[in-house]
Amino acid sequence: MLHPEVAARVLAGGCRVYRCATCSAWVDAAGAMAHQDALPEHKTQDFSAPAA
């Protein structure tokens, strides 16, 4: 499930989104950095979400 802010960016024209392979959280770039800083054992993967 995407956070509302990330979903809004994707719907507005695309952005890079990140999914944590450990807990399945979806976040934007800043969220991914904060997520890995807080939980270093979690691994995130990035995906390009193109403009609609």
C-alpha positions as CSV (number, residue, x, y, z in Angstrom):
1,M,0.0,0.0,0.0
2,L,1.4,3.4,-1.0
3,H,1.4,6.3,1.4
4,P,-1.1,9.0,0.2
5,E,1.8,11.5,-0.5
6,V,3.6,8.9,-2.7
7,A,0.4,7.9,-4.5
8,A,-0.3,11.6,-5.2
9,R,3.1,12.1,-6.8
10,V,2.7,9.0,-8.9
11,L,-0.7,10.0,-10.1
12,A,0.5,13.6,-10.8
13,G,3.1,12.6,-13.2
14,G,5.3,9.8,-12.1
15,C,8.3,9.5,-9.7
16,R,10.6,6.9,-8.4
17,V,9.1,4.7,-5.7
18,Y,10.7,2.2,-3.4
19,R,9.4,-1.0,-2.0
20,C,10.9,-2.6,1.1
21,A,11.5,-6.3,0.3
22,T,11.4,-7.0,4.0
23,C,8.1,-5.5,5.1
24,S,6.5,-4.5,1.8
25,A,6.2,-0.8,2.6
26,W,6.0,1.6,-0.4
27,V,7.8,4.9,0.0
28,D,9.3,7.8,-2.0
29,A,13.1,8.4,-2.1
30,A,13.2,10.4,1.1
31,G,11.0,7.8,2.8
32,A,13.3,5.0,1.6
33,M,16.4,6.6,3.1
34,A,14.6,7.2,6.4
35,H,13.3,3.6,6.4
36,Q,16.7,2.1,5.9
37,D,18.3,4.5,8.5
38,A,15.7,3.4,11.0
39,L,15.7,-0.3,10.0
40,P,19.1,-1.1,8.5
41,E,18.3,-4.8,8.1
42,H,15.5,-3.9,5.7
43,K,16.3,-3.9,1.9
44,T,14.5,-1.5,-0.5
45,Q,14.2,-1.8,-4.2
46,D,13.4,1.1,-6.5
47,F,10.9,1.2,-9.3
48,S,10.2,3.9,-11.8
49,A,6.5,5.0,-11.9
50,P,6.1,6.7,-15.2
51,A,3.7,9.5,-15.9
52,A,0.2,8.4,-16.7
